[in-house]
Amino acid sequence: MADSHAKMTQATPQEIIISILAGLLAPLLAIFLIVQLVLDIQAEHKPDTSSEAAQKATLNRIKPFAKLAAIDANAPRVEKAGQEVYEAVCSSCHGSGALGAPKFDSRGDWGGRLGQGYTILVKHAIEGLRQMPPRGGDDDLSDIEVARAVAYLANSAGAKFKEPEAPAPAAQAAAAPVADNAPVAAPADK
């Protein structure tokens, strides 16, 4: 009886190979079926390249990330109007109310701020306040351009601020500092 028991427990090499292949077949079949399912799902989600939104998204992804602007340093500076400054710089936060910024054309958001007065609002816009960076993040803006943008934003919420005018060219020349190495005209003798 011991001989027959030992004979039954021994497997032939052929039986071992069949057992291994049968054991691997089930997981491989499951992996194959899962891969086929994923591929079928992905095939159904082809991008819509014909819609206007898809075309805009494509153009946005391939647009250049920088622009070269050659500016003549001696050219006269053209000051932007309040609306231009708002659209170029301020609208990204004040259009949506991002980071607690008072929204454009929202009397509720601007109510308490308008009570501070135009001068304080301009000071905060130039120096920055809370999450708002100085000059809205555009260091190239002049004080007059920032003041115009503040007036434009506040007026949208019901204020009656007047956008500041650019100083006259003669006043700008008089206010310009004289360089150390620039020749100074001698006073005329009488």
Number of C-alpha atoms within 10 A of each C-alpha: 6 6 7 8 9 9 10 8 8 9 9 8 9 8 11 11 11 11 12 10 11 11 11 11 12 11 11 11 11 11 12 11 12 12 12 12 12 10 11 11 11 10 10 8 8 8 9 10 12 8 9 10 11 13 13 11 11 12 11 11 10 8 8 8 7 6 6 5 6 6 7 8 7 6 7 7 9 7 15 17 18 22 18 15 22 24 13 11 17 24 18 14 18 20 16 13 15 13 11 13 18 22 21 22 17 17 17 11 16 21 15 10 14 19 11 10 12 18 11 13 18 20 17 16 21 24 12 15 14 9 11 18 15 17 25 22 14 14 10 8 18 15 15 20 25 27 28 26 27 28 22 24 25 25 19 16 19 14 18 13 17 13 18 16 12 13 9 8 9 9 10 11 10 9 9 9 8 11 8 7 6 7 8 9 6 6 6 5 4 3
